[in-house]
Amino acid sequence: MVNVIQGDDTPSAEPGEPGRPEAASSLSRGLSLLELFTPDESEISIREMSRRTGMPKSTTHRLVGDLVQWGALERGRKGVRLGVRMFELGNLVPDQSRLRDLAVPFAQSLAEVTRLTSNVAMRQGSDIIYVEKISALDLRVPHSRVGGRLPITCTGLGKAILAFSSQEFIDAILSGQLVRLAPGSITDPEELRKQLTTIRRTRVAYDLEESQPGLFCVAAPIFTRNNRIIGAISVTGATSRSQAQSFANVVLASATTLSRALGAGAPGR
């Protein structure tokens, strides 16, 4: 509880005025009510809220009323539940943060199933940046570094992202000089353009020794709301070309499920 010191020179203010201890205390207590909800407990009675937080029932009633009026909570049959306003605010969380948070179990599953290194990347300028990796048992494969960057045209992850980027961005990339990271890197714009067309049809991209000799990668694009491209997920290893292609279905399935978790609709692009 906040104690108000009497007799100081602070200008008086109405109770609950923003910036005052009363307002800060009410805000923190209101947030503590919202924190009670979990995926397994979506509706809670006011009595139970009061018990768990230790707040008087009258205070809990008042705060719940304020939260209901604002839209953060709505009344149900047995208590209150999170309201539409919370859903709206949740949709404002940057997609980048949501991708990193949601991608971890998908990357872990891919690494376990394939026994290859799994990576998740996003576009940053004309590069990709790795935002998650799960290392494989195959120690011959150099591990990508979270936060590391590579040219978008030299990796399966990058090509999966590029294929579903705007036509203006694709044209800008193809009109410039394509980077050669390895002998297998694609430096012919027309060859890369054909690959991008195939990727848009199959939703699978390959890096066949294009970023490093002996290294193969299978990637699939990740979409968010309005089917907007946000990143890609892949498996990478020192495998043969035919082995790399055999992982296409599992990578695509993982990317599709992750896209739906991010709010994308059914594949149709």
Long-range contacts (C-beta under 8 A, 24 or more apart in sequence): 1-25, 26-63, 29-53, 29-55, 29-59, 29-63, 30-63, 30-66, 30-67, 30-72, 33-60, 33-63, 33-64, 33-67, 33-73, 34-67, 34-72, 34-73, 34-82, 34-86, 37-81, 37-82, 42-81, 42-82, 43-76, 43-77, 43-78, 43-79, 43-80, 43-81, 44-79, 44-80, 44-81, 45-78, 45-79, 45-80, 46-79, 46-80, 48-79, 49-79, 49-80, 91-225, 91-263, 95-224, 95-225, 95-230, 95-262, 96-122, 96-131, 96-230, 98-224, 98-262, 99-131, 99-222, 99-224, 99-230, 99-231, 99-262, 100-131, 100-132, 102-258, 102-261, 102-262, 103-131, 103-132, 103-222, 103-231, 103-233, 103-258, 104-132, 106-233, 106-254, 106-257, 106-258, 107-132, 107-133, 107-134, 107-233, 108-134, 109-254, 110-134, 110-233, 110-235, 110-250, 110-251, 110-254, 111-135, 111-136, 111-235, 113-250, 114-235, 114-237, 114-247, 114-250, 115-237, 116-141, 116-235, 116-236, 116-237, 116-239, 116-247, 117-141, 117-143, 117-144, 117-235, 117-236, 117-237, 118-233, 118-234, 118-235, 118-236, 119-144, 119-157, 119-233, 119-234, 119-235, 119-236, 120-222, 120-231, 120-232, 120-233, 120-234, 121-155, 121-157, 121-158, 121-161, 121-231, 121-232, 121-234, 122-161, 122-230, 122-231, 123-152, 123-158, 123-161, 123-162, 123-165, 123-229, 123-231, 124-149, 126-151, 126-152, 126-173, 126-176, 127-151, 127-152, 127-158, 128-152, 128-155, 128-157, 128-158, 128-161, 128-232, 131-231, 136-236, 136-237, 138-237, 138-238, 140-238, 141-215, 141-236, 141-237, 141-238, 142-212, 142-215, 144-236, 150-181, 150-211, 151-178, 151-179, 151-181, 153-178, 153-179, 153-185, 153-186, 153-192, 154-179, 154-181, 154-182, 154-185, 154-186, 154-207, 154-210, 154-211, 155-207, 155-210, 155-211, 155-217, 155-219, 155-234, 156-205, 156-206, 156-207, 156-217, 156-218, 156-219, 156-232, 156-234, 156-236, 157-205, 157-207, 157-217, 157-219, 157-231, 157-232, 157-233, 157-234, 158-232, 159-192, 159-195, 159-196, 159-199, 159-205, 159-206, 159-207, 159-219, 160-199, 160-203, 160-204, 160-205, 160-219, 160-220, 160-221, 160-232, 160-234, 161-221, 161-229, 161-231, 161-232, 162-196, 163-195, 163-196, 163-197, 163-199, 163-200, 163-205, 163-221, 164-200, 164-221, 164-223, 164-229, 164-269, 165-229, 170-196, 181-210, 181-211, 181-212, 182-209, 182-210, 182-211, 182-212, 182-213, 183-209, 183-213, 184-208, 184-209, 184-210, 184-213, 185-210, 185-211, 186-210, 200-269, 202-248, 203-252, 203-255, 203-256, 203-267, 204-248, 204-251, 204-252, 205-232, 206-244, 206-245, 207-234, 207-236, 208-241, 208-244, 214-238, 216-240, 216-241, 216-243, 216-244, 217-244, 218-244, 218-245, 218-247, 218-248, 218-251, 219-251, 220-248, 220-251, 220-252, 220-254, 220-255, 220-256, 221-255, 221-259, 222-255, 222-258, 222-259, 222-262, 223-259, 223-262, 223-264, 224-259, 224-262, 224-263, 224-264, 225-262, 225-263, 225-264, 227-264, 227-265, 227-268, 227-269, 228-264, 230-262, 233-258
